[in-house]
Amino acid sequence: MPAADHQASIGRSILSIRRDLVHAAMDRSHDLSGQEAGLEAFQKQVAEQFMELSLAGPDEFLSLPWIRNLLDVFICCLEEFRIVLFNNKPYLGRPPMDRLIGEFYERTVKALDVCNAVRDGIEQIRQWQKLLEIVLTALDNHKCLGEGQTRRARKALIDLAIGMLDEKESTSALARRNRSFGRSNANAATASSTSKESNKNLGHFRSLSWSVSRTWSASRQLQAIGSNLSAPRGYDVSATNGLAVAVYTISCVLLLVMWTLVAAIPCQDRGLQTHFSIPRQFVWAAPLVSIHERILEESKKRERKNACGFLKEIYQTEKWARQMNELLDSLSFPLTGDKEAEVRHEVKEFGCVFESLKDGLEPLERQVREVFHRIVRSRTDCLDNWGMRTNVE
């Protein structure tokens, strides 16, 4: 081969190699930007969905429909996170991603216990609902209200008031609540003996459905979920191609959702002292922090002190029961037309709250169960289907 032709051939080979390298670099750049876009889309979706939740009005915030929306958003975020992991499988088994994923699924295992405790709390509310039904039936389904109907309603109200006492509330607070049930010494004595029997019965209700240990603590479990939860370092972000941020995002979402459930629903040894701090540079930080701060504000209200749960319907139930008990205390028989009309009006006013409890508890329980199964499924997909092996196992 002539020297000129040989040199030309070498030149074409070099140009071909350079061209291939350029194309490969462009393709890789395109892939990376696609991955980055996917991660940004995930964070943007989390921000938008929680922003909508954080903007709920005072009449909607912490209500049964709002809690159900919160769980829907969590399930959606968990599914989007699963897709993010699926689209980045090559990174999952590499350090530090394997450690970050392992820590996240340790947190989800603890969240499963919270779900079980919340379902116990829903069952507890269901027992209160049965007592409410006794009160409403006694006071609403008779042409003429007599002493028998009001006595039955008062007994159910006493049972309800004792059942709604937070477990941390002192014996003196229980005594103060019981004294309000009667005007006379005779009524007070009746309330006292009824209270002891009611407390025993409600304790039996709780034990029937308890699915966590009696020494289990919702407060400690939340602290364990939030333990060592901090924003990823620059090295972790670059080494995982940004996936560390996605893991941190879903971990913060998990903590907030579990914390909110414990705040809203009666749980064993509930407490809201969990540290929750998110750097403001994350696009989803503001709505999550807003929800957290709004719930803390609710906990500081005087009428919420010693509340067994911040669910709106629980507060409405306790408030109505207290007002109805005071009204029944003021009755003298035979009733005047005005007093009977007042009792029936109070019963009718509470009817909507009772119906919302009646219609909302079962769907909420199904959603909590679905959250439980989605967490299990997400963990199984990652650890088994994608070949991950962590110390969670």
Order of alpha helices (4+ residues) and beta strands (2+ residues): alpha-alpha-alpha-alpha-alpha-alpha-alpha-alpha-alpha-alpha-alpha-alpha-alpha
